[in-house]
Structures are given as C-alpha cells and as structure tokens.
C-alpha cells in the first residue's frame, strides 16, 4: 500500500455526491479497510455509472464485499450480474442479499438447480414444486439446513421416496414419520435419539430397527446428553439382546439415579444370568428397588438366593427392595426367609413383608399373618394382612377375618 493510500482518508458518500466515479473505483480496489471498500461499492451503485459494473463483478469474489457489491449491481440494473449472483444461492448466508438483488434485477429463475434455489430462498414452495425434478437436488441439500420441514414436504409432493442415507432419515423425521425413519435401518438410530417426539414413540421406532440397532445404541451410552443416554438404555432393554449386557452393567455403578434405574430395568428385561452378580452389587447403589426387581425378573435359584441373602445384610431401603422383589418373583422358597420380617421394628418392613407373602400365596404364612391382623400396631399392616390372607384363601384364616 502506497504512502498516499495510507494518508488519504476518502469519504465515499461525498465522492458519490460529487460524481467522482473514478475515485470511488480506486477506493473499491485499494481502500485500506474492508469497511471503506464496502462503502465505496454501495456509493458506486448510487452513481448510476455502468462503467463500475466490471469492478463490482470482480469484487463478488471477495466474501466480505459480496453483499455490498450485489446490492450496488442491482441498483445499477446490471442484468449481467444476475447469473454470477445466482451462483451464491445455495449458501444460506448469501440468501439475505442475493435474493433481493436478483429480484431487483428481474431475474426469472429457469427450471434448473439455481432456479430452484431461488424459489427455496423465497419460500415459494408451490412454484418450486412446479419445477419438477430439477428441484429435488436443491431440496435434498436444503434438508441439511435448519427449519427444513417445508423442504421435506415439497420432496414428498414431488414423489421423492426417502433413500437409505442420512438425508432420507432427516426427511422422515421432519415429516414426523418415525416408522419410516426406522425402516431405513441402523443409520436412523442416532437421529431418532435426538428427535423431538414422545419418548415412547421414539422407543418403539428404535426397537423396530431390530438387532442392527445394537452398535449405535451402545455408542450412544457415551452421549453427552442425559436424555439420549437413558433412551438408548431403554431401547437396549426393550430389544432384549443378551449381547448388550456387557455394555449396560458398567452403568450400574453410576451416580445418576435415572440412568442406573434404566440400566437395571433393561437388564431385567434382557433376563441374562450374566447380569445377576452386577445387579446384586447394585443393590447398594442408587436404585436398589430397580436392581432387586431386575433380579426377580431374571429369576432362578441364584437370583432368588441372593435376594434372600440381602434381607439380612442390608439397610432398610435395600431390605424393603429385596422383600418386594421376592414377592414379585413368586418363588415359594422365599416364604420361610420372609416370615421373621413380619416382626421387624419398622412398620414399612412389616407392611411389605405382609404384601409379599400374600403374593406368594403359601399356606405356611397363614398363622403369622393372622397374628399381624390381630396384634400389629400399624393399621396399614393389619389391612395388608387381611388382604394377604384373602389372597392365600386358607380356611384357617376365616376365624380372624370375621372377628
């Protein structure tokens, strides 16, 4: 930059009023700041001097000057600028200046990709659909931008069928077609996890992907967003794939109750014996109730024996969780180990023991339950004892039930 350029501080607006086109062209070419060059471009547009068109066309190549140059060219009525300006339409950042410039120049969009892009940027969807097949490519590209629902609707109106790729999945999700997205296979898993829809509907869609969803769902367990992780855990449980157990068991040691709870429930649904020991350890964690329930769901001698063992070696919340789980498991082997807890000092423990024995339905518990009905200090326990005796249906209980 010359000393003269550095020292000269031109005023483009003053130069425009004085009709100093040559000076403005110099400032546009060699101005010492971008802001000054932008002002020179706009000033040239106000001069009405067509000899400024070649220089303004050249400055379209400079990102910082494009909008000012396009605006100036439109003001000059330089129709030769329409095609160069239209090439910027696929860029969403260019739309605010390219569209007004083309409209000012009276550019009539041809049935081509660039013509379709103008209609997209103008949001003239009916005119766009009227273009037919040339509109499909730009519409697919538009799907990658925010707020693309209308683009997806236009594609559907053009008869486009979602393809088995990311754009196909996005189109389905924009249209609210969760089943259609899931039908495109495992590549739909990550978008479904991020979709804004009812969790149960998303879960159903993820499950419909089938076993191919395993890998992306396992990968989602490391997602930074909590709702996505929990939904991925739920989906792995609903798929009931034993191969998911190794990925779910580390979550049992986590500190997030919702995530631990979801992992317990998922492992219970899967029902693999390989999850028994991790679930037993999880009884001391953030979600003892869910861990105990999962052990009951898995069932079998080992799981039942561990729950029975937990009755005597646990804090009251874990004891209650184990008692409830044993009742839900329906294994009569739990009856005798549960009976001593009818005399527990905590009424909550006595209450859940009573309810569990009623579910188990073994006559061995009738005498002890009758005592609870007659003598327990808690009205809730007495009411539960009456209900449990009714469930068991032993005639020996009639005397206390009608007393």
N, C-alpha and C positions, 0 to 999 in steps of 0.2 A: 504494500500500500504506500502511495507517494505521500510526501510531506503535505502537499496541497490537500489531498483527500482527508488526511488526519486533522488538518486545521479547519477545513471548511465544514461548517455546520448548516447544511441546507434545510430549508423549510419546504417540503414537498407541496403542501397546500398552497403556499404563497407562489411557488413556481407554477402550479397549475392555474392559479388565477391570472398570472402574468403570461400564460401561454408558452411557457419555456419547456416545450416537449423534449428538446434535445438534452437539456439539463436533467430533466426527470429520467430520461433513459439512462443517463450516466449514473445517476443515483441508484436506479434499479440494478444496474450492472455492478457498480463498485461501491455502493454505500457501506459505511464502516460498521453498521449494526443491522441485524435482521429486521428490527422494528422500523428502522428508517427505510429499508428497501420495501417493506410491506406498504408503508405509507406512499412511497413513490409509485408502486403498482396501482394502488387504488386511485391515486391522483391522475395517473395516465388514463385510467378508464373514464375519468370525468372530463378529459380534454377533448374527447371525440376524435382524436388523431389516429387514423388507421395505421400509420407507419409504426405505431407502438406494438402492433399485433405480433410481429415475428419475435421480438424480445420477450413479450409476455408469454408466448407459446413455449419459449425455451425455459422460462422460469417455472413452468408447470413441472419440470423435472426435479425441482427442489422442494422437498416436503414442507419446509417452513413457509414457503411462498405460494403454495398451490392454491389455497383458498382465496388469497388476495388477487392472484393472477387470474383465476377463473372468474371471479366477480368482475374484474376490470374488463376481461374479454367479453363477458356477457353484456356489460354496459356499452361496450363499443359496438355490439351487434356483430361480432366476428364469427360468422357461421362456420368458418374453417376450424374453429376451436371445439366444435361440438364433439367430433369423433375423439380427439385427444382427451377431452374431459370425461367422456363416457367410459373410457378405459379404467377410470378410478371408481366406478360404481360398486364393484364387488367389495371394496374396502368400506366397512361400516363407518369408519371415522371420516371418510370423504363425503358421505351422503349429505350432511348439512350444507355443504357448499356446492357440490356437484349437481345435485338435483335442481336447486333454484337457478343455477347457471344454465343448465340445459333447457329448463322450462322457459327462461328468458330468451334463449336463442331459438326457441320454437322447434327444438329437435323432436322429430317424430320417431319414436322407437321402432326399429324394424323387428320382424319376428326372428330374433336372434337372442343369444345369451345376454348380450349387453342391453338389448331392448327389454328383456325380461327383468334384468337387474333394475332398470329404471322403474318399472311397474312395482317391483318389490319395495324399492325405497319410497315410492309414492304411496304404498299400501293400497294400490288399486288392484285388488285381488281378482275381481271379475274380468278385468281387461287382461290380466296375466293369464288366467285360465284359458281365455280365448286364444292365446298364442299357441296353445297345444304343446307338443313335445319339446320345442326349444326352451320352454320354461322349466323343465324338470331338473336339469343340471343346476341352474342357479337356485332353485328351491331347495335342492338337497344341500347345497353349500350354506344356504340360509338357516338350515336346521341347526348348524353348529353355533349359531349366534343366540343370544338371549331372546326371550319372548318370541319364540318361533311357532307358536300354536297355529297361527293363521297359515304359515307356510306348510305345515303338516296337513292342514285341512285342504289347502289348494292341491297338494300332491294327491290326496285321496280323491278329490274331484276330477283330477286328470287320469284316474285309474291306475296310479302307481301302486304296486304291491311292495310292502316293506321287504328289503333284502336282508340277508343274514349277515349283517355287519352293524357297526355302531350307529350309523345313521338310521338304519331300519328300526333298531331298538328305540332310539330317541323319538322317531316319528310315532311309534306306537304309544310311548309314554305321554307324549304331548297330546295325543288323541284320547288318553285315558284308557287305552286298550292294554291292560296288564297281561291278559292271557296271550294276546298277540305278541307282546314283547317276550314273554316266557317261551313261546313256541320257537323263537329264534335261537334258543339254546343257551349254553353257559355264558356267552358274552353278555347276556341280559342281566346276569346276577348283580354285578356292581351297580349298574344304573337303577335296578329295582331297589336295591338297598338305600339308594339316595333319593328315590322318588317321593313326591309329596302325595301320599294316599293313605287310606286306612291301613293300620298295621296288619290286621287280619287278612285284608285283601292282598297286601304285599306278600304276606307269609304264604298264602295259598298259591300265588303266582310263582314264588321261589320253589315251593315244593313240586309244582308241576314241571319244573325244569328237569327234575329227576336226579339220578346219581351223578350226572355230569356237573351238577352244581357244587359237588364236594370241594373241589380245589379252590374255586373263587370264594366260596363261603369260608373255608379255613383261612384263606388270605385275609378276609375281612375281619377276622378276630383281632387283627392288629390295627384296625382302622382307628384314627384319632378321635372320631366322633362316637360317643357312647351309644346313641340310639341305633346306629348301624351295627355296632358290635353285638348288641343284645338281640337285634333282629336276626343277625347271622347265626347266633347261638340257637335261637328258637327254630330257625329253619333246619339246622343240622339235627336237632332233636326230632322234628316232625318227619324228616326223611328216614330216620331210624337206620342209619348206616353205621354198622359196627366200626368201620374204618375211621369214623370221626372221633371215637373215644379218646385217642391219643392227643388230639388237639384240644378237646374240651376239659380233660382232667386238670391241666395246669391252672385253669380259671378258678378252680375250687379254692385255691389258696389266696385269691384276690381280696382286696379290701372294699370293693364295691358291692353292696348287698344285692342290688338288682342283677348285676352280672353273675354273681355267684348263684343266686336263686335260679336264674335262667339256665346256667350250666347244670345245676342239679336236676332240674326238670327235664332237660334234654337227655341227660344220661339215664334218667329213669325211663324215658320213652324208648330209648335205644335198647335198654334191657340187657346190656352185655355184662357178664360176670366179671370182666376185667376192670369194671368201674367200681366194684364193691369196696375194695380197700381204700381208694381215694375218697369215696363218699363217706366211709366210716370216719376217716380223719377229718372230713369236712363238718362232722357233727359239732366240732369245737369252733367252727368258723362263723362266718357272717350270716349263714342261712341254715341253722340246724333243722328247722322244720322241713325245708325242702330236701335237705340231704337225707333225712330219715324217711321221708315219703318216697324218695327215689330208691332207697334200699328196699323198701316194701314192694315197690313196683317190680324190681328185679327178682325179688323173692328167692326161694331156695334155702337150703339148710344153712349155708354160710351167712347169708344176709340176715336171716332171722336170728341166728345165734349172736351175731354182732349187735343187733338191736337189743336183744335180751341182756347182753353184757353191758350195754350202755346205760341200762336202767340204774345200775349201782355205782357207776364210775363217772357220773356226770353232774353238772349243775342243774338246778331245777328246770331252766328252759330246755335243756337237752333231754332231761328225763321226760318231760311232757311230750317233746317231739317224738321220742322213741316209743312212748306209750301209744300215742295217736297212730303212729305208723304201724305198730304191731296190730292194733285193732283193724286198720285198713287192710293189712296183709291177709287177714282171715285165716291165719295158721293156728289151729287149736293148741299147738305146742306152747304158745305164749301164755296160755291161761294161768297155769300154776305160777310162773315167774311174776305175773302181774298181781296176783291176789294180795301179797303183802302191802302193795301200794294203796290198797283201799284204806289202810290205817295211817297213811302219811300225814305229817303235821300240816301240810299245805292243802287247803281245800281244792285248789286248782288241780293238784296232782290227783287227789281222790276223785274229782269230777271226771277227768279224762280217763282215769283207770276204769271207772264205772261205765263210761260210754264205750270204751274199747271192749270190755268184757261183754257188753250187750251185743256188739257187732260180732264177736267171736261165737256167741251163742252156745257155749258149752255148759252143761248142767253142773259141772264141778263148781261153778261160781255162784250157784243159787243161794247157798247158805250165807256166804259172806255178803252178797248183795242184799239179802233180806235184813241183815244186821245194819247195813248202811241206811236202808229205808227206815228202819225203826229208830236208830240211835244217832245218826250223823248230825252234827251241829249246823251244817250248811243246808239250807233249803234247796239250793241248786243240786247238791249231791243227792239228797233224798228224792227229788223229782227225777234225776237221771237214773237212780236205782230202780224206781218204779218202771220207767221206760225200758231199762235193760232186762228186768225180769219179764216184762211183757214180750220182749223180743225172743227171749230164750223159750218161753212157753212151757215151763215145767210146772205141773200141778202143785208141787210143794210150795210154790210162791203164792198160791191163792189166799192162804190164811193171812199173810201180811199185807197183801194187796187190797183186801176188802176190809181190813181192820180200820 
